[in-house]
């Protein structure tokens, strides 16, 4: 009996038991985007519930048993992209009056006053979110009206969102009183404060459309509710001129002087910023959303984003709204970000691909002050992961995965999108919503917009 007991103890002592997890991704080229920019060939990612359990090489296959196994077949597996600034529901107005000089005052504001409703915001959000998910975006930051409708669409489809309710001095669709967006935002924040996917936020429109009193009020409330603040900052020459004439300061200096710039703020655009402004933005831990395509399409200028990155600021990439940049596809921004900064700096070595990819992932997470949760593939982080098809004609050969992503990749190369541990798109097929239904809903909005635009 003693010999049998010793034999059993020896057998069981040498046995290894696999841990059950929900998803195991294997045979992957893993771009972790961690601090060391670790790349793992023949990599494995194990996911349980909504988080990453472990990332490593093929040896992990003996350690974890997945309910679902995804064979990446040497495709790139990496953190999902983070769109740090957009107005997703404005997809309803996409391609309308492009290149018209007075487009904002002639078309956008009048059409928004007439047409923006809960229905338009929800249908536009559904369609736009599907576009983002299909092109590898797993988290987006949004500013618009009826933002609770955007939140509803985000939760339904399963995407992560930092969603800001607009605060502005004019009466608007969801707030008939000036600055009524503050009260609306408070209700929205209370409604979604405990959401697993949605982070509610305040979104004061801009320094020239929200006065000092209400900017200070938003700052106070953001601290009270511990929520982000999203705002357009230093985006236009007219804005810069107004602030200079009124306060004799740059836009960034003015915002800092009233205590607005904090680690809650995500400043979109920041095209007009000097060295002192950049120093202030770094000292205040302000996040920056760099929207290259929208900025150059509107001929506003080139942000000093490369200097911001090199100086260690919290800078990510954004598409802006689909009326500004005409797309919610972050992938299509990458080449422009690299190439325009090379041109602006007259240096072909400026803005190398790994910097662009970092801004699209960990940079975006840092800009949104969420780097402890998303932005890289590391143990304990939320499972927001994409798989990029490397077998498409445009992707081969690959000597440098960062270069391939920035210069060769098309958005259609995104194969699978996992958000919060749930497969939202697999093999280029959305699983959580009927794309045809979303397209038909948008088509219905298109007829209404066309009719109203013809009257302007």
C-alpha positions as CSV (number, residue, x, y, z in Angstrom):
1,X,0.0,0.0,0.0
2,X,2.8,2.3,0.9
3,X,4.5,1.7,-2.5
4,X,1.2,2.4,-4.3
5,X,0.7,5.7,-2.4
6,X,4.3,6.8,-3.3
7,X,3.6,5.9,-6.9
8,X,0.4,7.9,-7.0
9,X,2.0,10.9,-5.3
10,X,4.8,10.8,-7.9
11,X,2.4,10.6,-10.8
12,X,0.2,13.5,-9.6
13,X,3.2,15.5,-8.6
14,X,4.5,15.5,-12.1
15,X,1.1,16.2,-13.7
16,X,0.3,19.7,-15.0
17,X,-3.3,21.0,-15.0
18,X,-4.5,23.5,-17.6
19,X,-6.5,26.5,-16.4
20,X,-9.8,27.1,-18.1
21,X,-10.1,30.4,-19.9
22,X,-12.7,31.8,-22.4
23,X,-10.4,32.6,-25.4
24,X,-7.0,31.5,-26.4
25,X,-5.4,33.2,-29.4
26,X,-2.4,31.2,-30.7
27,X,0.2,31.3,-33.5
28,X,0.2,35.1,-33.5
29,X,2.7,37.8,-34.1
30,X,1.9,39.7,-31.0
31,X,2.6,43.5,-30.8
32,X,2.1,44.0,-27.1
33,X,2.7,47.8,-27.2
34,X,4.1,47.5,-23.7
35,X,6.8,49.8,-22.4
36,X,9.5,47.7,-24.0
37,X,7.6,47.4,-27.4
38,X,7.8,43.6,-27.0
39,X,7.0,41.6,-30.1
40,X,6.3,37.9,-29.6
41,X,6.6,35.5,-32.5
42,X,4.4,32.4,-32.2
43,X,2.6,34.3,-29.5
44,X,-0.3,33.3,-27.3
45,X,-2.9,35.5,-25.6
46,X,-5.2,34.0,-23.0
47,X,-8.5,35.8,-22.1
48,X,-10.8,35.1,-19.2
49,X,-14.0,37.1,-18.7
50,X,-13.1,40.7,-19.8
51,X,-9.4,40.6,-19.1
52,X,-6.1,39.3,-20.4
53,X,-4.8,36.5,-18.2
54,X,-1.4,36.2,-19.8
55,X,0.6,37.0,-22.9
56,X,3.6,34.9,-24.0
57,X,5.0,32.3,-26.4
58,X,3.7,28.9,-27.5
59,X,4.5,27.3,-24.1
60,X,1.3,28.9,-22.7
61,X,-0.8,26.5,-24.8
62,X,-0.1,23.8,-22.2
63,X,-1.0,26.1,-19.4
64,X,-4.4,27.4,-20.6
65,X,-7.4,25.6,-22.1
66,X,-9.7,27.9,-24.0
67,X,-13.4,27.4,-24.6
68,X,-12.7,29.1,-27.9
69,X,-9.4,28.8,-29.7
70,X,-8.5,31.3,-32.4
71,X,-5.6,30.3,-34.7
72,X,-4.1,33.6,-35.8
73,X,-2.1,31.8,-38.5
74,X,0.9,34.2,-37.9
75,X,-1.4,37.3,-38.3
76,X,-0.7,40.4,-36.2
77,X,-2.4,40.4,-32.8
78,X,-2.3,43.8,-31.0
79,X,-4.3,46.2,-28.8
80,X,-7.3,47.7,-30.5
81,X,-7.0,51.2,-31.8
82,X,-8.2,54.2,-29.7
83,X,-10.0,57.1,-31.5
84,X,-9.5,60.0,-29.1
85,X,-11.8,62.5,-30.8
86,X,-14.9,62.3,-32.9
87,X,-18.6,63.2,-33.3
88,X,-19.8,59.8,-34.4
89,X,-23.5,60.7,-35.1
90,X,-22.5,63.3,-37.6
91,X,-22.0,60.4,-40.0
92,X,-25.6,61.4,-41.0
93,X,-24.1,64.5,-42.7
94,X,-21.0,62.9,-44.2
95,X,-20.0,64.2,-47.7
96,X,-22.4,67.1,-47.5
97,X,-21.0,70.4,-48.9
98,X,-17.4,69.3,-48.7
99,X,-14.9,72.1,-49.5
100,X,-17.5,74.9,-49.1
101,X,-15.7,77.8,-47.3
102,X,-18.6,78.8,-45.1
103,X,-19.8,75.2,-44.6
104,X,-20.1,75.4,-40.8
105,X,-22.4,78.4,-40.8
106,X,-24.2,77.7,-44.0
107,X,-24.9,74.0,-43.7
108,X,-23.9,72.3,-40.5
109,X,-25.3,74.6,-37.8
110,X,-28.7,75.2,-39.7
111,X,-29.1,71.4,-40.4
112,X,-28.2,70.5,-36.8
113,X,-30.8,73.0,-35.5
114,X,-33.4,71.5,-37.7
115,X,-32.6,67.8,-37.7
116,X,-30.7,66.7,-34.7
117,X,-32.9,64.5,-32.5
118,X,-32.6,61.4,-30.4
119,X,-33.5,59.3,-33.5
120,X,-30.8,60.8,-35.7
121,X,-28.1,60.6,-32.9
122,X,-28.9,56.9,-32.2
123,X,-29.0,55.8,-35.8
124,X,-25.9,57.7,-36.7
125,X,-24.1,56.3,-33.7
126,X,-25.0,52.7,-34.5
127,X,-23.7,53.1,-38.1
128,X,-20.6,55.0,-37.1
129,X,-19.7,52.6,-34.3
130,X,-20.0,49.7,-36.7
131,X,-17.6,51.5,-39.0
132,X,-15.1,51.9,-36.2
133,X,-15.4,48.3,-34.9
134,X,-14.9,47.0,-38.5
135,X,-11.7,49.0,-38.8
136,X,-10.1,48.0,-35.5
137,X,-11.2,50.8,-33.1
138,X,-12.1,49.4,-29.7
139,X,-12.4,52.6,-27.7
140,X,-13.6,56.0,-28.9
141,X,-14.0,59.5,-27.4
142,X,-17.1,61.3,-28.6
143,X,-18.7,64.8,-28.3
144,X,-22.2,65.5,-29.3
145,X,-25.8,66.0,-28.3
146,X,-28.2,63.4,-26.8
147,X,-25.0,61.5,-25.8
148,X,-27.0,59.0,-23.8
149,X,-28.2,57.7,-27.2
150,X,-24.6,57.2,-28.3
151,X,-24.1,55.3,-25.0
152,X,-27.1,53.1,-25.8
153,X,-25.6,52.3,-29.2
154,X,-22.1,51.7,-27.7
155,X,-23.4,49.2,-25.1
156,X,-25.6,47.4,-27.7
157,X,-22.8,46.8,-30.1
158,X,-20.2,46.3,-27.4
159,X,-17.6,49.1,-27.9
160,X,-15.8,51.1,-25.3
161,X,-16.6,54.8,-25.2
162,X,-15.7,58.0,-23.4
163,X,-18.8,60.0,-24.2
164,X,-19.1,63.7,-23.6
165,X,-22.3,65.6,-23.5
166,X,-21.9,69.0,-25.3
167,X,-22.0,72.2,-23.2
168,X,-22.3,75.4,-25.3
169,X,-23.6,78.9,-24.9
170,X,-26.3,78.6,-27.5
171,X,-29.7,76.8,-27.2
172,X,-29.3,73.4,-29.0
173,X,-31.2,70.3,-29.8
174,X,-31.1,68.7,-26.3
175,X,-30.8,71.9,-24.2
176,X,-33.1,74.8,-25.0
177,X,-31.4,77.1,-22.4
178,X,-27.8,78.4,-22.9
179,X,-25.4,76.0,-21.1
180,X,-28.3,73.5,-20.5
181,X,-25.8,70.8,-21.5
182,X,-24.4,70.9,-18.0
183,X,-27.6,69.7,-16.4
184,X,-28.1,67.2,-19.2
185,X,-24.5,65.9,-18.6
186,X,-25.1,65.5,-14.9
187,X,-28.1,63.3,-15.5
188,X,-26.2,61.4,-18.2
189,X,-23.2,60.9,-15.8
190,X,-25.4,59.5,-13.0
191,X,-27.1,57.2,-15.5
192,X,-23.9,55.7,-16.9
193,X,-21.4,56.1,-14.1
194,X,-21.2,52.3,-13.4
195,X,-21.3,51.1,-17.0
196,X,-18.7,48.6,-17.9
197,X,-18.2,50.1,-21.4
198,X,-19.3,53.7,-21.2
199,X,-17.4,56.5,-19.4
200,X,-19.7,59.5,-19.3
201,X,-18.0,63.0,-19.6
202,X,-18.6,66.7,-19.9
203,X,-17.8,68.2,-23.3
204,X,-17.6,72.0,-23.3
205,X,-17.5,72.9,-27.0
206,X,-14.5,75.3,-27.1
207,X,-13.0,78.3,-25.2
208,X,-14.8,80.7,-27.5
209,X,-18.3,79.1,-27.1
210,X,-18.2,78.5,-23.4
211,X,-17.4,81.4,-21.0
212,X,-15.0,81.4,-18.1
213,X,-17.7,81.0,-15.5
214,X,-19.1,77.8,-17.1
215,X,-15.7,76.4,-17.9
216,X,-14.9,76.7,-14.2
217,X,-18.2,75.1,-13.4
218,X,-17.4,72.1,-15.6
219,X,-14.0,71.8,-14.0
220,X,-15.6,71.7,-10.5
221,X,-18.2,69.1,-11.6
222,X,-15.7,66.9,-13.3
223,X,-13.8,66.7,-10.0
224,X,-17.0,66.1,-8.1
225,X,-18.1,63.2,-10.3
226,X,-14.6,62.1,-11.2
227,X,-15.3,62.1,-15.0
228,X,-13.3,63.3,-18.1
229,X,-13.7,66.6,-19.8
230,X,-13.5,66.7,-23.7
231,X,-13.0,70.0,-25.5
232,X,-11.8,71.5,-28.8
233,X,-8.7,73.6,-27.9
234,X,-6.5,75.9,-30.1
235,X,-8.2,74.6,-33.3
236,X,-8.7,77.8,-35.3
237,X,-6.9,81.0,-36.0
238,X,-10.0,82.9,-35.1
239,X,-10.2,81.2,-31.7
240,X,-6.5,82.2,-31.1
241,X,-7.2,85.8,-32.1
242,X,-10.3,86.1,-29.9
243,X,-8.5,84.8,-26.8
244,X,-5.4,86.9,-27.5
245,X,-7.5,90.1,-27.9
246,X,-9.5,89.4,-24.8
247,X,-6.9,88.0,-22.4
248,X,-3.5,88.7,-24.1
249,X,-2.7,85.0,-23.7
250,X,-2.5,81.9,-25.9
251,X,-5.5,79.6,-25.7
252,X,-3.5,77.1,-23.5
253,X,-2.3,79.9,-21.2
254,X,-5.8,81.2,-20.8
255,X,-7.3,77.8,-19.9
256,X,-4.4,77.1,-17.5
257,X,-4.9,80.5,-15.8
258,X,-8.5,79.6,-14.9
259,X,-7.6,76.2,-13.6
260,X,-9.3,74.3,-16.5
261,X,-6.4,72.2,-17.6
262,X,-6.2,69.1,-15.4
263,X,-5.6,65.3,-15.6
264,X,-9.3,65.0,-16.5
265,X,-9.1,67.0,-19.7
266,X,-8.7,65.7,-23.3
267,X,-7.9,68.6,-25.6
268,X,-8.8,68.0,-29.3
269,X,-6.7,69.4,-32.1
270,X,-4.2,71.8,-30.4
271,X,-2.9,73.0,-33.7
272,X,-1.8,76.4,-32.4
273,X,0.6,75.7,-29.5
274,X,4.1,77.1,-28.8
275,X,6.8,75.6,-26.7
276,X,5.4,77.2,-23.5
277,X,1.9,75.8,-24.3
278,X,3.4,72.3,-24.7
279,X,5.2,72.7,-21.3
280,X,1.9,73.6,-19.7
281,X,0.0,70.7,-21.3
282,X,2.7,68.3,-20.0
283,X,2.7,69.8,-16.5
284,X,-1.1,69.6,-16.2
285,X,-1.2,66.0,-17.5
286,X,-3.7,67.2,-20.2
287,X,-4.5,64.6,-22.9
288,X,-4.2,65.5,-26.5
289,X,-6.2,64.2,-29.5
290,X,-4.3,64.7,-32.7
291,X,-6.6,64.8,-35.7
292,X,-4.3,65.0,-38.7
293,X,-6.7,64.3,-41.6
294,X,-9.4,66.7,-40.4
295,X,-6.9,69.4,-39.7
296,X,-5.3,69.3,-43.1
297,X,-8.6,68.8,-45.0
298,X,-9.8,72.1,-43.5
299,X,-6.4,73.7,-44.1
300,X,-6.1,74.7,-40.5
301,X,-2.5,73.7,-40.1
302,X,-0.2,71.0,-38.7
303,X,-0.2,70.5,-35.0
304,X,3.2,70.2,-33.3
305,X,2.2,66.7,-32.4
306,X,5.7,65.2,-33.0
307,X,7.2,67.5,-30.4
308,X,4.4,66.7,-28.0
309,X,5.1,63.0,-28.4
310,X,8.9,63.4,-28.1
311,X,8.4,65.6,-25.0
312,X,6.3,62.9,-23.3
313,X,2.8,64.4,-23.5
314,X,-0.3,62.2,-23.4
315,X,-1.1,62.3,-27.1
316,X,-3.3,60.0,-29.2
317,X,-4.9,60.0,-32.6
318,X,-8.4,60.9,-33.6
319,X,-10.5,61.0,-36.8
320,X,-12.6,64.0,-35.7
321,X,-16.3,63.8,-36.9
322,X,-17.2,62.2,-40.2
323,X,-18.2,65.6,-41.6
324,X,-14.7,66.9,-40.9
325,X,-12.4,64.0,-41.9
326,X,-15.1,62.0,-43.7
327,X,-14.1,58.8,-42.0
328,X,-14.2,57.1,-38.7
329,X,-11.5,54.7,-39.8
330,X,-8.4,55.4,-37.8
331,X,-6.2,53.2,-40.0
332,X,-6.6,55.7,-42.8
333,X,-5.0,58.4,-40.6
334,X,-1.7,56.5,-40.0
335,X,0.1,57.3,-43.3
336,X,-0.9,60.9,-43.2
337,X,0.4,61.3,-39.6
338,X,3.8,59.9,-40.6
339,X,4.2,61.6,-43.9
340,X,2.8,65.1,-43.2
341,X,5.1,65.4,-40.1
342,X,8.0,64.4,-42.2
343,X,7.1,67.1,-44.7
344,X,6.5,69.7,-42.0
345,X,9.8,68.9,-40.4
346,X,11.6,68.5,-43.7
347,X,13.0,65.2,-42.3
348,X,12.2,61.8,-43.8
349,X,13.2,60.1,-40.5
350,X,10.7,62.2,-38.4
351,X,7.6,60.4,-37.0
352,X,8.7,56.8,-37.6
353,X,6.0,54.1,-37.8
354,X,6.3,52.9,-34.2
355,X,5.5,56.3,-32.9
356,X,2.3,56.4,-35.0
357,X,1.3,52.9,-33.9
358,X,2.0,53.9,-30.3
359,X,-0.2,57.0,-30.5
360,X,-3.0,54.8,-31.9
361,X,-2.8,52.5,-29.0
362,X,-1.0,53.3,-25.7
363,X,-0.8,57.0,-26.6
364,X,-4.6,57.1,-27.0
365,X,-5.0,55.3,-23.7
366,X,-2.7,57.9,-22.0
367,X,-4.6,60.7,-23.7
368,X,-7.8,59.4,-22.2
369,X,-6.1,58.8,-18.9
370,X,-7.0,55.1,-19.2
371,X,-3.5,53.6,-19.6
372,X,-3.9,51.3,-16.6
373,X,-6.8,49.6,-18.3
374,X,-6.3,49.6,-22.1
375,X,-3.7,50.4,-24.8
376,X,-1.4,47.4,-24.5
377,X,-1.6,43.6,-24.3
378,X,-0.4,42.9,-20.8
379,X,-1.6,40.6,-17.9
380,X,-4.6,42.1,-16.1
381,X,-5.5,44.7,-18.7
382,X,-8.9,44.7,-20.4
383,X,-9.1,42.4,-23.4
384,X,-9.5,44.9,-26.2
385,X,-7.7,43.1,-29.0
386,X,-7.6,43.1,-32.8
387,X,-6.2,40.6,-35.4
388,X,-4.8,42.0,-38.6
389,X,-4.8,39.9,-41.7
390,X,-1.2,39.8,-43.0
391,X,-2.0,37.7,-46.0
392,X,-3.7,40.4,-48.1
393,X,-1.8,41.4,-51.3
394,X,-1.0,44.8,-49.9
395,X,0.6,43.5,-46.6
396,X,3.3,41.3,-48.0
397,X,6.2,41.0,-47.4
398,X,6.5,42.2,-43.8
399,X,10.0,43.1,-42.6
400,X,8.8,45.5,-39.9
401,X,5.3,45.1,-38.5
402,X,5.0,48.8,-37.5
403,X,6.0,49.9,-41.0
404,X,3.4,47.5,-42.5
405,X,0.7,48.8,-40.3
406,X,1.4,52.5,-41.0
407,X,2.3,52.4,-44.7
408,X,0.8,49.2,-46.2
409,X,-2.2,48.3,-44.1
410,X,-5.8,49.0,-45.3
411,X,-8.7,49.1,-42.8
412,X,-10.2,46.1,-44.5
413,X,-7.2,44.1,-43.2
414,X,-8.7,44.1,-39.7
415,X,-10.0,40.6,-39.4
416,X,-11.2,40.2,-35.8
417,X,-12.2,42.7,-33.1
418,X,-12.4,41.7,-29.4
419,X,-13.7,44.2,-26.9
420,X,-13.9,43.6,-23.1
421,X,-13.3,39.9,-23.8
422,X,-16.2,39.6,-26.2
423,X,-15.8,38.9,-29.9
424,X,-17.5,41.7,-31.7
425,X,-16.3,41.0,-35.2
426,X,-14.8,37.7,-36.4
427,X,-13.4,37.0,-39.8
428,X,-14.7,40.4,-40.9
429,X,-18.3,39.7,-39.9
430,X,-19.9,41.8,-37.2
431,X,-21.6,39.5,-34.7
432,X,-23.5,42.0,-32.4
433,X,-25.6,44.0,-34.9
434,X,-27.1,43.6,-38.4
435,X,-25.0,45.9,-40.6
436,X,-27.8,45.8,-43.3
437,X,-30.3,47.2,-40.8
438,X,-27.9,50.0,-39.8
439,X,-27.3,50.9,-43.4
440,X,-31.1,51.0,-44.2
441,X,-31.6,53.3,-41.1
442,X,-28.9,55.6,-42.3
443,X,-30.4,55.7,-45.8
444,X,-33.7,56.9,-44.2
445,X,-31.8,59.8,-42.6
446,X,-30.0,60.6,-45.8
447,X,-33.3,61.4,-47.6
448,X,-34.3,63.8,-44.8
449,X,-30.9,65.6,-44.8
450,X,-30.9,65.9,-48.6
451,X,-34.3,67.5,-48.5
452,X,-33.5,70.0,-45.8
453,X,-30.1,70.9,-47.3
454,X,-31.7,71.7,-50.7
455,X,-33.6,74.5,-48.9
456,X,-30.4,76.3,-47.7
